[in-house]
Amino acid sequence: LLLCSLPQMELEALRSIYEGDVCFRELSPVSFQYRIGESGDPKAFLIEVSWPETYPQTAPVISMDAFFNNTISSAIKQSILDKLMVEVEANLGTAMTYTLFEYAKDNKESFMENQPVNTVTSVSNSIAIGTPDVPASKKKDKKEQLSKTQKRKLADKTDNKGELPRGWNWVDVIK
């Protein structure tokens, strides 16, 4: 009975502690996300903690695979996960999700000290590199301005929907 209620008690505690906290997100009753740092902070990161069936006797699953973390190098992600796993080992058998989030908040600076501040860290990060080009190409495709006379001629050739009449480009067959 005690084993079943411990995760339930921890869930209620997490909900009450982080109520109104924009950094905390409950993905499901056994899965949580917490953003360490402000949303505009280049050194902010997101930790996801999921409880397996046998939690807290077994370690929770800690992940940093969220899209939010795509600018952080994999070495730094692994370093953070390794440090969090040391905390997990120390707290095995107790409710530890809050402890892990607070530990990460307290050690954010040391976790991210080797993280460069620029937003795009590697060429393999194609999502971050590809997005700035999209608005630029939209601007290039912008239609050129037409004079009133040009617009009038175009309107005379097209129907009320702006489409050319059926067969406008058909070729006459001459016998």
N, C-alpha and C positions, 0 to 999 in steps of 0.2 A: 504493500500500500504506500509506503514511504517513497519507494522508487518511482512509482507512477506520478505521485504528486509533486516531486521536486521540479521536474521540467515545467509543470503547470504553474507552480508557484513562481518560478523564475520568469516565465512568460508574463504573468501578471505584474511582477516587479519591474520588468523591462518596460512594459506599457506605461506604468505609472511614472517611472523615472524619466523616460524620454518623451512623455506626452507634450506635444507642442514643439519638440525639437526638430527643426527642418533637416538636420543631418541624419536622423534615424529613420529607417524604413523597414516595416515588417512585410516581407515578401510572402510569408506563410507563417502559421503558428510555430514552425520549426526552422525558419530561415529568416535572417535579418541582414540588413546592410547598414553601414555607418560611414558617413563621409568625414574624414579627418581633415580639417582645414576649411577655409571659406571657399565658396564656389568659384571665385575669380582667382584664387591662389594657385600659381603654377606648381606648387609643391603639395597640393591637396591630393588625397588618394581615398579610395573606397575599399572597405573591407567587407566581405560577405561571410557570415558564419551560419552554418547549417548544422542542426543536431541530428545525429543518427539515432536509430531506435534505442540503443543502449546508453545514450548520453544521460548523465554525466560520468558514468563509469568508463566510457570510451571517449576519446578526444572528438571535439566537434570538427567538422570539415571547414577549413578556412580557405577562402578563395580571393584572389585579386584579379580575376579574369574579366571584370566588368569593363564595358566600353569606356567608362570614365577614366580608367587607368591606362588607356592606350598610349599615352605620352611618356609613361614611366618605363625605364629600361628594365628588361627581364632580370638582370642581376640585382637591381635594387628591390624589385618585387620579391625575389627569392630570399634576399637578406631580411626583409620585413617578415616574411612568412616564417623563416627560421627562428627569428627572435620571438615571434608570437607562439611558436610551438614550444619554446622553452617555458613560457608562461603557462601554456596548457599543461605541460608535464607537472609543473609545480602545483597546479590547482585541480588535478584529476580527482574526480569523485565529488567535487563541489560545483555549485552553479558558477560558471566562469564567464559568460558572455559579456556582462557588464565590466568585469575585470579586464577582459581583453580589449574592449573598446576604450576604456580609460587608460590602459597601459599604452595603447597606440597613440592616444591624444597627448599623453605626457611625454612620449618619446618621438613625436613627429619630426622635430628638428634633426635629431640624431639619425633617424631612419632615412631622411631625405637629404642629408648633407652632401652626398655625392651626386645628387640628381641635378643636371644642368637646368637652368631656369628657362631656356628657350622652349617653345611649345611643341615643336616637332623635333624628335630626337633621332630618328633613323629613317633611311630611305625606304625600308620595308614597311613603314607606317603609311601605306598608300592612301588610306582613308583621309588622314589629316593633310596629306600633300595634295590630293586630288580636289578637295573641296574649294580652296581659294580660286582655282581656275574657272569654276562654273560661272560665277557672276560675271567674270571678265568676258567669257565667250558669249554670254547673253547680250552684253552691251554691243559687241561687234555685229551681232545679227539684227540690230535695230534698223528699222526701215528708214530710208532716206525721206526727207520732207518733200512733199509734192506741192506744186503751185496750184492755185484755184483752177486754172485752165486744165492742167494735167488731171486733177481730180474729176473735173466735169467730163472730160473725154473718157476716163476710166468708168465713170458712172453710166455713161451712155452705152458702153460696150457690155456692161454686166447687168444682171437682174437685181431685184431688191435685196438679195442676200449677199451680194458681192461676188457671185459666181458667174463665170462666163456662160453664155447660152450653149445648149447642147449642140455639139457638132461644129463649134467655132474653129477647131483645128483639123476638120476633116478635109481631105483632098478631093477635089472634083475629078471624077473619072471622065476623060474625054474620049469619045469614039472616033 
